[in-house]
């Protein structure tokens, strides 16, 4: 299990920090790591800004705090001997960090989320318990998360499902492809099948994510997605926020605390497409 540096550690604040303390911590770090200051790192600044913007947004912070408290993977990390005494190495003032550390920190969040999803798939009989009152194309919460990660992280970074290439489905057919996956795994369609069930799809995602993490470079993260104006790193952070939002409600549903799901508000309209 790799190291987990949460947003509070990145900003070097406690999990009880108030809004002014969060803002102050961000300003202090921004003065050090901003690309225009002292030859700072663009990716490091983006990561610090992501931590700041998440914790300053009441709803996103609620999602994130709930995830930190309920994630079995995060709990295992906190209780491991490896985590004891660990600081947010590479993010505190005066501490240098390699591109590899930045990339590891960014993708560790997604890695932990996938491990938590695996626990749900192995142990939960209530995957479909949460009621979704959203757009017509509704499907189970976990499938929503997996399709979003597949579409906005894996496919964009050059790790698409091989079925896309095997069936010669170009960029203009990508949306159709994900629609087919969603409909098939929801049991609403009898067309050609790519995966036997959601677990089959999950392990394919898991395998491709491992390959991505092994091969991704910092320059890849800062690339702009064609015809969108957003960067790959923005897509990764959106996937993280999207996942912890829905995992929050999955946990609440399993504990019979809530069955009503508020829709996730994307940071950019492009993600609704």
C-alpha positions in Angstrom: 0.0 0.0 0.0 1.5 3.3 -1.1 1.7 6.4 1.1 -1.4 8.6 1.4 -1.0 12.3 1.8 -4.4 13.9 2.3 -5.3 17.5 1.6 -4.9 18.6 5.2 -1.3 17.2 5.2 -0.6 18.9 1.9 -1.5 22.3 3.4 0.1 21.3 6.8 -3.0 22.0 8.8 -5.2 20.0 11.2 -8.4 18.4 10.1 -10.3 20.8 12.4 -8.8 23.9 10.6 -11.2 26.8 10.0 -11.6 28.6 6.7 -9.2 31.4 7.6 -6.5 29.0 8.6 -7.0 27.1 5.3 -6.7 30.3 3.3 -3.6 31.4 5.3 -1.9 28.0 4.7 -2.6 28.2 1.0 -1.3 31.8 0.7 1.9 30.8 2.6 2.6 27.8 0.4 1.6 29.6 -2.8 4.3 32.1 -2.1 6.8 29.3 -2.2 5.6 26.9 -4.9 3.8 29.2 -7.4 5.5 28.7 -10.8 6.3 32.5 -10.9 7.9 32.4 -7.5 11.4 30.9 -6.9 11.1 28.5 -9.9 8.1 26.8 -8.4 6.5 23.7 -9.8 3.3 24.1 -11.8 2.0 20.6 -10.8 2.8 21.2 -7.1 1.0 24.5 -7.2 -2.0 22.9 -8.9 -2.1 20.1 -6.2 -1.9 22.7 -3.4 -4.7 24.7 -5.1 -6.8 21.5 -5.4 -6.4 20.9 -1.6 -7.3 24.5 -0.9 -10.3 24.7 -3.2 -11.8 21.4 -1.9 -11.4 22.3 1.8 -12.9 25.8 1.2 -16.0 24.5 -0.4 -18.4 23.3 2.3 -20.0 20.6 0.3 -16.8 19.3 -1.2 -15.1 19.3 2.2 -18.1 17.4 3.7 -17.6 14.8 0.9 -13.9 14.6 1.5 -14.0 14.5 5.3 -16.6 11.7 5.1 -14.3 9.8 2.8 -11.3 10.1 5.1 -13.4 8.9 8.1 -15.1 6.0 6.3 -12.5 4.7 3.9 -11.2 1.3 5.0 -8.1 1.8 2.9 -7.3 5.1 4.4 -7.8 3.6 7.9 -5.5 0.8 7.1 -2.9 3.3 6.0 -3.2 5.3 9.1 -2.8 2.2 11.3 0.2 0.9 9.3 3.7 1.3 10.7 4.7 3.0 7.5 2.5 6.0 8.1 3.6 6.7 11.7 5.3 10.0 11.9 5.1 10.7 8.2 4.9 14.3 7.2 3.6 15.7 3.9 7.1 15.3 2.5 7.7 17.4 -0.6 5.0 20.0 0.1 6.1 21.8 3.2 8.1 25.0 2.9 11.8 24.5 2.1 11.3 20.8 1.2 12.0 19.9 -2.4 10.0 17.2 -4.1 10.6 15.2 -7.3 8.0 14.9 -10.1 7.6 11.3 -9.1 6.4 12.3 -5.6 3.9 14.7 -7.0 2.5 12.1 -9.4 2.4 9.5 -6.7 0.5 11.9 -4.4 -2.0 12.8 -7.1 -2.8 9.2 -8.2 -2.7 7.7 -4.7 -6.1 9.2 -4.1 -7.6 7.5 -7.1 -5.8 4.3 -6.2 -7.3 4.3 -2.7 -10.7 5.0 -4.1 -10.4 2.0 -6.4 -9.4 -0.2 -3.4 -12.5 1.0 -1.5 -14.7 0.3 -4.5 -13.2 -3.2 -4.6 -14.3 -3.7 -0.9 -17.8 -2.6 -1.9 -18.0 -5.0 -4.7 -16.7 -7.9 -2.6 -18.7 -7.3 0.6 -21.7 -5.2 -0.2 -25.2 -6.5 -1.2 -26.5 -2.9 -1.2 -24.8 -1.5 -4.3 -28.1 -0.5 -5.9 -29.7 0.7 -2.6 -29.1 4.4 -3.2 -31.9 6.0 -5.2 -30.8 8.2 -8.0 -33.1 11.1 -8.9 -31.1 12.5 -11.8 -31.0 12.6 -15.6 -32.6 9.8 -17.5 -29.4 7.8 -17.9 -29.3 6.5 -14.4 -27.2 3.6 -13.3 -25.7 2.2 -10.1 -23.4 4.5 -8.2 -20.2 2.5 -8.6 -20.8 2.1 -12.3 -21.0 5.9 -12.5 -17.7 6.3 -10.8 -15.9 3.7 -13.0 -17.3 5.1 -16.2 -16.2 8.6 -15.3 -12.6 7.4 -14.4 -12.5 5.4 -17.6 -13.7 8.3 -19.8 -11.9 11.2 -18.2 -8.7 9.7 -16.9 -7.8 6.4 -18.6 -9.0 7.0 -22.1 -7.6 10.6 -22.2 -4.2 9.5 -21.0 -3.8 6.8 -23.7 -5.0 3.8 -21.7 -8.4 3.1 -23.2 -10.2 -0.2 -23.2 -8.8 -2.3 -26.0 -12.4 -2.9 -27.3 -12.3 0.7 -28.5 -9.5 -0.1 -30.9 -10.7 -3.6 -31.6 -14.0 -2.4 -32.8 -12.4 0.6 -34.5 -14.5 3.1 -32.5 -12.8 6.4 -33.1 -13.1 9.5 -30.9 -16.5 10.3 -32.4 -17.7 7.0 -31.1 -16.3 7.2 -27.6 -19.5 8.5 -26.0 -21.5 5.7 -27.7 -19.1 3.2 -26.3 -19.5 4.3 -22.7 -23.3 4.4 -23.2 -23.1 0.8 -24.3 -21.1 -0.2 -21.2 -23.5 1.6 -18.9 -26.6 0.1 -20.5 -25.2 -3.4 -20.6 -24.0 -3.5 -17.0 -27.3 -2.1 -15.8 -29.0 -5.0 -17.5 -31.1 -2.7 -19.7 -29.7 -3.7 -23.1 -29.2 -7.0 -25.0 -26.6 -5.8 -27.4 -23.1 -7.1 -27.7 -21.5 -7.4 -24.3 -18.0 -6.2 -23.4 -18.1 -7.3 -19.7 -20.0 -10.0 -17.9 -20.7 -7.8 -14.9 -19.6 -4.7 -13.0 -16.8 -6.6 -11.2 -15.4 -7.7 -14.6 -15.4 -4.0 -15.7 -13.8 -2.9 -12.4 -10.8 -5.3 -12.7 -10.2 -4.1 -16.2 -10.2 -0.5 -14.9 -7.9 -1.5 -12.0 -5.4 -3.1 -14.4 -5.3 -0.1 -16.8 -4.9 2.3 -13.8 -1.9 0.3 -12.6 -0.4 0.6 -16.1 -1.1 4.4 -16.2 0.5 5.0 -12.9 3.6 3.1 -14.0 4.0 5.1 -17.2 2.6 8.6 -16.7 4.9 11.6 -16.8 4.5 15.0 -15.3 4.3 16.5 -18.8 1.4 14.2 -19.6 -0.6 15.6 -16.6 -0.1 19.1 -17.8 -1.3 18.4 -21.3 -4.5 20.1 -22.5 -7.4 17.9 -23.6 -8.1 18.8 -27.2 -11.1 21.1 -27.8 -11.8 21.5 -24.1 -9.4 24.0 -22.5 -8.9 21.6 -19.5 -5.8 19.7 -18.6 -5.4 16.0 -17.8 -4.6 16.9 -14.2 -7.9 18.7 -14.0 -9.7 15.6 -15.1 -7.9 13.5 -12.5 -8.9 15.8 -9.7 -12.5 16.0 -11.0 -12.6 12.1 -11.0 -11.4 12.2 -7.4 -14.0 14.7 -6.3 -16.7 12.9 -8.2 -15.8 9.5 -6.6 -15.6 10.7 -3.0 -19.0 12.4 -3.5 -20.8 9.2 -4.5 -18.8 7.0 -2.1 -20.1 9.3 0.7 -23.7 8.4 -0.2 -22.9 4.7 -0.7 -21.6 4.6 2.9 -24.7 6.5 4.2 -27.0 4.2 2.3 -25.4 1.1 3.8 -25.8 2.6 7.2 -29.4 3.5 6.5 -28.6 7.1 7.1 -29.7 8.5 3.8 -31.4 7.4 0.6 -31.5 10.8 -1.1 -28.7 11.7 -3.4 -27.8 15.2 -4.3 -26.3 15.4 -7.8 -22.6 16.3 -8.1 -21.8 19.7 -9.4 -19.0 19.6 -11.9 -16.4 22.2 -11.9 -16.6 22.6 -15.7 -19.6 22.1 -18.1 -17.4 19.9 -20.3 -17.7 17.1 -17.8 -21.5 16.8 -18.3 -20.9 15.8 -21.9 
